[in-house]
Amino acid sequence: MSRTHYVKGDFERTYACGCAPPVRELERRVLGCDYGGTSWTTRSEADRVAERLALRPGVHLLEVGAGSGWPGLYLAHRTGCAVTLADVPLVGLRVAIERAAADGLARRCAAVGADGAKLPFRDRAFDAVSHSDVLCCMPAKVDMLRECRRVVREGARMQFSVIAMAPDLSEDEREIAIEGGPPFVEAPGDYGALLAQSGWRLLERSDLTASFGQSLRTLVEGMTARTDALSEVFGAEEFAERMEFRRASLAAIERGALRREFFLAAASAT
């Protein structure tokens, strides 16, 4: 399997290669899971999400930007809740469906091809919503937050993590953040303000930058140690470009240009 160039944000490609044993092995080392996912949610973070959303049997969770099923499938497996996985790249959802069947979750899991900014669900269809490092890959951030609000009942909770540019950056620092960040790392405002604009009440906000930086360091070290095996999966040129991007991300974190945050919000009364 080979490719001429790595394109930042090419999730179809990443999901297609994510099933390869060297990639899964590295994912286990970095995040503690092996779903072939693209978010930076660690297993310990996912466990805290289950508690904050009060997931349990009878609760219906919507996972937006679910990709290959991490952490949505894990949350369903751990808590007994039902989960609907929504995303655009169908290759990721196909991987998720296979994993759901293997984990005995087929009856409690649905997968729907859907843009997060145009969700094909009725109003108040879900009890909770989650998305992990998705808004930083979406141009229509406020639209997605409003859609998430529309499809959950009043008082329902939403949790998400997001990679964002630090405030008050110089022009040079902005370029560093853009080079090392996700495809749409720039936001039209602070995420706390965006939540208020879209019908959500902020309950909790925490900084995950330190753990994100450590995950990136572990990833770069692991990629270096597995250069031959990963070059076989991605092709030598693409692997080198992926490595260059990860190093740029780590440099942006260490420079203080990028940060990663967690948000917990409740659906406001309409």
C-alpha positions in Angstrom: 0.0 0.0 0.0 1.6 3.3 -1.1 0.8 6.9 -1.7 2.7 9.8 -3.2 1.9 12.5 -0.6 0.3 12.7 2.8 -2.5 15.2 3.0 -3.3 16.6 6.5 -6.9 15.6 7.3 -7.1 12.7 4.9 -9.1 10.6 7.3 -10.2 8.0 4.7 -6.5 7.1 4.1 -5.8 7.0 7.8 -8.8 4.7 8.5 -7.8 2.4 5.6 -4.3 2.0 7.0 -5.4 2.0 10.7 -6.2 -1.8 10.6 -2.5 -2.7 9.9 -0.9 -4.4 12.9 2.0 -1.9 13.3 -0.5 1.0 13.4 -2.7 -0.8 16.0 0.3 -1.6 18.1 1.4 2.0 18.1 -2.1 3.2 18.9 -2.1 0.9 22.0 1.1 2.4 23.2 0.0 6.0 22.7 -3.7 5.9 23.7 -4.3 2.5 25.3 -6.8 1.4 22.6 -6.7 -0.3 19.3 -9.7 0.9 17.2 -7.7 2.6 14.4 -9.1 6.0 15.6 -7.9 9.5 14.8 -8.7 11.4 18.0 -6.3 11.9 20.8 -8.6 10.5 23.5 -6.8 8.2 25.8 -8.4 5.3 27.5 -8.4 7.1 30.9 -10.0 10.1 29.2 -12.7 7.8 27.8 -13.4 6.4 31.2 -13.9 9.9 32.6 -16.3 10.7 29.7 -18.5 7.7 30.6 -18.8 9.1 34.1 -19.4 12.7 33.1 -22.2 11.7 30.7 -23.7 9.2 33.1 -23.7 6.6 30.4 -25.6 3.4 31.4 -28.1 0.9 29.9 -31.1 2.8 28.4 -29.1 5.9 27.5 -28.7 6.6 23.7 -25.3 8.3 22.9 -24.6 10.1 19.6 -20.9 10.1 18.7 -20.2 12.8 16.0 -17.2 12.3 13.8 -17.0 8.8 15.1 -14.6 7.4 12.5 -13.7 3.8 13.2 -15.5 3.8 16.5 -13.1 5.2 19.1 -14.2 6.1 21.7 -18.0 5.6 21.0 -17.8 1.8 20.8 -15.7 1.6 23.9 -18.2 3.7 25.8 -21.0 1.4 24.7 -19.1 -1.7 25.6 -18.0 -0.3 29.0 -21.4 1.2 30.1 -24.1 -0.8 28.3 -25.5 2.3 26.6 -26.6 2.4 22.9 -24.6 4.4 20.5 -25.1 5.9 17.0 -21.9 6.6 15.2 -22.1 9.5 12.7 -19.3 10.5 10.3 -18.6 11.3 6.6 -15.8 8.9 5.6 -17.6 5.6 5.1 -14.4 3.6 5.3 -14.1 4.5 9.0 -17.7 3.5 9.7 -17.2 0.2 8.0 -14.3 -0.5 10.3 -16.5 0.5 13.2 -19.3 -1.8 12.2 -16.9 -4.8 12.0 -15.5 -3.9 15.4 -19.1 -3.6 16.9 -20.0 -7.0 15.6 -16.7 -8.5 17.0 -17.4 -6.9 20.4 -21.0 -8.1 20.5 -22.4 -4.6 20.1 -24.4 -5.0 16.9 -27.8 -4.6 18.6 -26.7 -1.5 20.5 -24.8 0.2 17.7 -25.9 2.1 14.5 -23.6 3.8 12.0 -24.8 6.7 9.8 -23.0 8.5 7.1 -23.6 12.1 8.1 -21.9 15.6 8.2 -21.8 16.9 11.8 -23.1 20.2 10.6 -26.2 18.6 8.9 -27.2 15.7 11.1 -30.0 13.6 9.7 -31.8 12.9 13.0 -35.0 14.2 14.5 -35.1 16.8 17.2 -34.4 15.5 20.8 -33.5 12.0 19.6 -30.5 11.4 21.9 -29.7 11.5 25.6 -26.0 12.5 25.3 -23.5 13.5 22.6 -19.8 13.2 22.3 -17.1 14.2 19.8 -13.4 13.9 20.2 -11.1 16.3 18.4 -13.7 16.8 15.7 -14.4 20.6 15.8 -10.8 21.4 14.9 -11.3 19.4 11.7 -14.6 21.1 10.9 -15.0 24.5 9.1 -18.7 24.9 10.3 -18.0 24.8 14.0 -21.1 26.7 15.3 -23.4 24.9 12.9 -22.1 21.6 14.3 -22.7 22.7 17.9 -26.2 23.9 17.0 -27.0 20.6 15.3 -25.8 18.7 18.4 -28.1 20.8 20.5 -31.0 20.2 18.2 -30.8 16.4 18.4 -30.6 16.1 22.2 -33.2 16.5 24.8 -33.3 19.5 27.1 -30.7 19.1 29.9 -28.8 16.5 28.0 -25.0 16.6 28.3 -22.3 17.0 25.6 -18.6 16.4 26.0 -15.9 17.1 23.5 -12.2 17.6 23.3 -10.7 20.0 20.8 -7.2 21.1 19.6 -7.1 24.9 19.4 -4.8 27.8 18.8 -3.5 29.5 22.0 -4.8 33.1 22.4 -2.7 36.2 21.6 -0.3 34.6 19.2 2.2 36.6 17.1 2.0 36.1 13.3 4.9 33.7 13.4 3.3 31.7 16.2 0.0 31.5 14.3 1.8 30.0 11.3 3.4 27.4 13.6 0.0 26.5 15.0 -1.6 26.2 11.6 1.3 24.1 10.3 1.2 21.7 13.2 -2.5 21.8 13.9 -5.6 20.0 12.4 -7.1 21.2 9.1 -9.4 23.8 10.6 -7.6 24.6 13.9 -8.6 28.3 13.6 -11.9 29.1 15.3 -14.2 32.1 15.0 -13.9 32.7 18.8 -13.3 31.0 22.1 -15.1 27.7 22.4 -16.8 28.7 25.6 -18.4 31.6 23.7 -19.3 29.3 20.8 -21.1 27.0 23.2 -23.2 29.9 24.5 -24.1 31.0 21.0 -25.3 27.5 20.1 -27.6 26.7 23.0 -25.3 25.1 25.5 -24.4 25.9 29.1 -20.8 25.3 30.0 -20.4 23.0 33.0 -16.7 22.1 33.0 -13.6 23.1 31.1 -10.1 21.6 31.5 -6.7 21.9 29.9 -5.4 18.6 28.4 -2.3 20.1 26.7 0.2 18.4 28.9 -1.1 14.9 28.3 -1.6 15.7 24.6 2.1 16.7 24.4 3.1 13.5 26.1 1.0 11.5 23.7 2.6 13.2 20.7 6.1 12.5 22.1 5.2 8.9 22.6 3.8 8.8 19.0 6.9 10.3 17.5 9.2 8.0 19.5 7.1 5.0 18.4 7.1 6.0 14.8 10.8 6.4 14.9 11.3 2.9 16.4 8.9 1.4 13.8 10.1 3.2 10.7 10.5 0.1 8.6 7.1 -1.5 9.5 5.2 1.8 9.1 6.9 2.7 5.8 5.7 -0.7 4.5 2.1 0.3 5.5 2.1 3.9 4.2 4.9 3.9 1.7 8.3 5.6 2.5 7.5 9.0 1.2 4.1 9.3 2.9 5.5 8.0 6.2 8.2 10.6 6.1 5.6 13.3 5.5 3.4 12.0 8.4 6.4 12.0 10.6 7.2 15.6 9.6 3.7 16.7 10.5 3.7 15.0 13.9 7.0 16.7 14.7 5.5 20.0 13.6 2.5 19.4 15.9 4.9 18.6 18.8 6.9 21.7 18.1 3.7 23.8 18.2 2.7 22.4 21.5 6.2 23.0 23.0 6.1 26.5 21.6 2.8 27.1 23.3 1.0 27.8 20.0 -1.4 24.9 20.3 -3.4 23.5 23.2 -6.0 20.8 23.7 -9.0 21.3 25.9 -12.0 19.3 27.3 -15.5 20.7 27.5 -18.6 19.5 29.3 -21.9 21.3 28.6 -25.6 20.9 29.2 -28.3 21.7 26.7 -30.0 24.9 27.6 -33.8 25.3 27.6 -35.1 26.4 24.2 
